[in-house]
């Protein structure tokens, strides 16, 4: 079983979607709707799925949470 990588979410305007920065020069290369990963909220890891609608990107089950800068693992 491979170890999960930890990084931070950010919006990449060039590709029009959220991405994960794992390291200075290491990126996931763009998240797509329906992709699943864990997000760290108040010292707990929560499994989520990213989606997009007319209002923009969001995490299923975590309405209204700001995505930029969230610590994630996948």
N, C-alpha and C positions, 0 to 999 in steps of 0.2 A: 504494500500500500504506500503510495507516494505521500510525502508531506505537503500540507496545504501551504500556499504562499499568502503572505499578509501584505496589504498595500492600502492605498487611499484612493477613493473615488474623486474624479474631477471631470468636468465637461470639456470635451475637445471640440471646439467650434469648427475646426477644419474638417472633421468627419461627421459632425452633427450628432454625436452620441456620447454617452459617458464611457470613460475608460478607467483602468486601474493602474496607478503608478506603484510598482513594486520596489523600484530602486531608481537612482538618478537616470539611468539609461535603459530601464527595463519596464515595459508596459504590456498590458494584456492585448492591446491593439483593437479596442472597441467592443463594448458590450452590445448585444442584440436583445430585442424583446424576448422575454421568456427565459433568459439565462438566470440560473440560480447560484447563489453564493451566501456566505454568512456575513452579517454586519454586527459590529460591536456597539452595543447600546448599554450604557451604565454598567460596564464591567461584565456583561453577558454577551455571548454570541447567539444571534438569532438568524435562522435560515429564512431567506427572502428570495423573491423573484422580481426582476426589474421589468417594467412595462412602460409603454408610452401611449398617451391619448392626446386629445386636442389641447389639453392644458400643459402638456410636457411629460417628462420622465418622472416616474414614481416607483416606490417599492411596495409591492402588494402586502397588505396587512399593517403598514406603517404610514398611514395618511398624514400628509403635511410635514413630514420630516425633511430637513434640508439635506440633500445628497452630497453636495460638495464637501470634500474633506473627511467623509466618514471612513473609518477604518474597516476594511473588509478582508475576508480570506476566501480563497477558492483553490 
